Amino acid sequence: MVQNTALALLPVITVLVVSVLTKRALLGLLSGTVVGAILIGGWGFFDSLVGLVGSSLSNETVHWLVLVVVLFGILIAYFNASGAVSDFARWTERFVNSRRKSLLLTWLLTIALFIDDYLNALTVGTSMKRVTDRYNVPRTMLGTVVKMTSAPIAVIIPFSTWAVFFSALLEQDGVTVNGSGFGAYIAGLPYIFFGWIALAIGLLLALGVLPLVGPLKREQERVDRTGDPLPEGLTPEERAFELAEDGVESKRPMPFNFLIPIITLILVTIFTEVDIVKGAAAAVVVAIILYVSQRRLTFKGVLDQAFEGITSMGYVMVLFVLAFMVQQINMDLQLADWVIGATEPIMNGALLPAIVFLVCGLYAYATGAFWDLAAVITPVVLPLAIAVGVDPVLAGAAVFSGAALGSTTCLYGDGMILASKSVGVKPLNLMLSILPYAGVAAALSFIAYLIAGYVSFGG
């Protein structure tokens, strides 16, 4: 087995290159797993590949994510079949009457659901896509505003799942303020530069202040020409699922048929310590009761639409399995150890925060490891910062910013997969649309860490 060498980069590079060249994320992930299996098993690579499939299928996180997407698939199918989504979109016409307002509402809803980036990405995409469709907003534009906001808001609000996890890491490594890691996290919030800058870019993009560039500009031109907000490349089944209009449309829009299940989802998720599975299950049950009692769905329709929703998520479930296979390959090849070993010599003095942010951001983008990355690198970075005279709170904030950058941009990260499904696009389309804006946020953050590093080191 090849371990802790530059060859450990090959699977990740294969995933990215093949995905971009073929415009098929699934093919890219499959190619990366084959390359990884060869590096791990040599001539016995097939056995290694089978073992990787088994480890991914037995991974508890994969089980949890599959349950989440299955339940959301069922819920979305019920929304479509009952006419709840159409009712909500018609209801919003009274206060959302322009493209700018529809995207601003998208940004605000993502902010409001700061508790977890999975929750806001799934909920806001599902809620707003029919609203933004009215104004010829490409689904990739909707997804870009959501993704430029979801992880950044989760990392800079101290009461989110991200904050709880990162606070524990700081305390575990002895970095505290007023005796707690939470206090250190609060002190580091002004230094989570990527979070603040990405939020501002998301807002400016929603308001139409920032120009559309690259894939997003081309997609907007296509939508203006064709009137079709969905991107090219979707299968007929996927398009039919996203644009389904077979529900019951009432003369007067009844938004609560949509809002009550969504509010149930949010409240149950929050009160069960951010368990989205329980929240989604509760929302499905409430939706069934609402729609059957109003005769918007029959009992047979409940079963038929549940099956439709589950099958619509097949592609996403396969993506998750392959993504976790690649992550397991990275662990087996000790990619993180090699990256840390290769970059540790230049992590010194005033440059440390900027180098930490850059390394963490690139690693998270390439591997899809965000919280895992933070858990691995903070025990290395924080003592190093103390040793060279840099504020460890600043160094920790650089790690967390890098994790947020990766979550915002990684092609096969779970956040990207869930957000792309909620707005009805492929992860590759969404990633390519996001990259120019996330790249600007990353560049500005890097400059900010250079300045902060020199100030901290000089102080």
Salt bridges, closest charged atoms under 4 A:
ASP87 OD1 - ARG90 NH1 3.14
ASP87 OD2 - ARG296 NH2 3.23
ASP133 OD2 - ARG139 NH2 2.80
GLU219 OE2 - ARG222 NH2 2.66
ASP228 OD2 - ARG239 NH2 2.37
GLU238 OE2 - LYS426 NZ 2.99
GLU242 OE1 - LYS129 NZ 3.06
GLU242 OE1 - ARG139 NH1 2.80
GLU245 OE2 - ARG130 NH1 3.22
ASP275 OD2 - LYS278 NZ 3.98
ASP304 OD2 - LYS300 NZ 2.75
